[in-house]
Amino acid sequence: MRTLSPLALGLCLLAIVPCARTQRQDDSDTNGYYVFNGKTLEIANDNPAYAKQVRWQVWFYREGLRIPRPNAGLQYSRWGVIEDTSAGRILKRLKAAQKFEEAYLKFFGPGTWGRYTFLNSLGPIAVVEQPTETRSNEVQFTETQPPELEALHQLIRLDDRLDKLITTTGPSLENNESEGPSSPVKEYFDQIRDAVQRVSKLSGQVARVHPQLPSIKLEIAKAQREIAQAEKDAPKITAVLPSVRLPSSKIWMSQTENAGRDGTKEIAIAEIGSGVSVQERWTGGDGSMAGTTILTTIPYDDIGTIDLVAPTPTYDDTWTVRVHASRAPFPQKIDSPQRRTTRGTFPAVNYATTENSVYFVFPNSSDAQNAYAYFLYHEQLGR
């Protein structure tokens, strides 16, 4: 599914500290940020030398803590840090963390997140106190690599996994009704919350002058276990709380297509309890397909991958949704009466077969999006 909504990064941070200007996501355009040289923090304005830094941070402060104007002590009162290679990337990750926290609070209720909030933040901050290392998952560690740098790269990899986990599970909170603090899924989302907070805390500890590496390594190992378990359990959560809403409109379930020389094809989708039936029926045309009916059954618990394909300007202007079988091909029945055309007579057809996938074509994105959401909702629920 293609999503082309640009992320608005005009983010003047929560705190009393004013941003010099708004920040766009474009990595080459860095306006309104801070510079930290290891001792002092100051507001920077359009300094190209700083803007090209490859080490950027956002600092986090506990809920309710008033952030004063930049001073030398801000790095000591922060509870956590996130780090990346550009202001645009760091703000994108900040927005994702804040969005997850807001969805958590909306679903489980006020006061359930705790004091270690991502909503009280300062940044983006260009860190210039020491030579920088490129953020990369492909860094090869060597025996001479500083231990704190190895810990930093381990945390970066954990951050990437958490980003993906939040992207996968966050919509389950956003697209379902609030269940309050007694929800049976709270323990799972607490696990993600704790892991996100733990990694941010550790990133802040590694950034200190003399990090306590033995204890940091133990906490990294704990975070790895938390994240691995949350990744393993993610499908169980979407099976309870689908990541999409069930569409209210069912207009997409009845479509008529021009089938060229075969006439017109009418598609009717009907719910049958444990799945849907898809009936395709041909009328008109040269008669070679007239009266033909193809009935395909799609069991909800056998839906595999679902593709949403946008129009290709040079090819067509329609949207396509493809639904693939996950285990066994979908049952299919083909019935067709004897048909007479100018080319001859076609015998009657009546037999059962299977199909590995079914595709639907729509003239507009609205119906295609509804069809995609419908099948994804039932694929996640399995019913």
Stockholm file with secondary structure:
# STOCKHOLM 1.0

chainA/1-383         MRTLSPLALGLCLLAIVPCARTQRQDDSDTNGYYVFNGKTLEIANDNPAYAKQVRWQVWFYREGLRIPRPNAGLQYSRWGVIEDTSAGRILKRLKAAQKFEEAYLKFFGPGTWGRYTFLNSLGPIAVVEQPTETRSNEVQFTETQPPELEALHQLIRLDDRLDKLITTTGPSLENNESEGPSSPVKEYFDQIRDAVQRVSKLSGQVARVHPQLPSIKLEIAKAQREIAQAEKDAPKITAVLPSVRLPSSKIWMSQTENAGRDGTKEIAIAEIGSGVSVQERWTGGDGSMAGTTILTTIPYDDIGTIDLVAPTPTYDDTWTVRVHASRAPFPQKIDSPQRRTTRGTFPAVNYATTENSVYFVFPNSSDAQNAYAYFLYHEQLGR
#=GR chainA/1-383 SS CCCCCCCCCCCCCSSSSCCSSCCCSCTTCCCSEEEECSSCEEEECSCHHHHTCSCEEEEECCTTCCCCSSCTTHHHHCCEEEEESSHHHHHHHHHHHHHHHHHHHHHHCTTCSCSCCSSSEEEEEEECSSCCCCCCTTCCCCTTSCHHHHHHHHHHHHHHHHHHHHHHHHHHHHTSCCCCTTCTTHHHHHHHHHHHHHHHHHHHHHTSSSCCHHHHHHHHHHHHHHHHHHHHHHHHHHHHSCSSCCCSCCGGGEEEEECGGGCEEEEEEEECSSEEEEEEEEESTTSSSTTCEEEEEEEGGGEEEEEEECCCTTTCSCEEEEEEESSSCEEEEEEECCEEETTEEECCEEEEEEESEEEEEESSHHHHHHHHHHHHHHHHHTC
#=GC SS_cons         CCCCCCCCCCCCCSSSSCCSSCCCSCTTCCCSEEEECSSCEEEECSCHHHHTCSCEEEEECCTTCCCCSSCTTHHHHCCEEEEESSHHHHHHHHHHHHHHHHHHHHHHCTTCSCSCCSSSEEEEEEECSSCCCCCCTTCCCCTTSCHHHHHHHHHHHHHHHHHHHHHHHHHHHHTSCCCCTTCTTHHHHHHHHHHHHHHHHHHHHHTSSSCCHHHHHHHHHHHHHHHHHHHHHHHHHHHHSCSSCCCSCCGGGEEEEECGGGCEEEEEEEECSSEEEEEEEEESTTSSSTTCEEEEEEEGGGEEEEEEECCCTTTCSCEEEEEEESSSCEEEEEEECCEEETTEEECCEEEEEEESEEEEEESSHHHHHHHHHHHHHHHHHTC
//
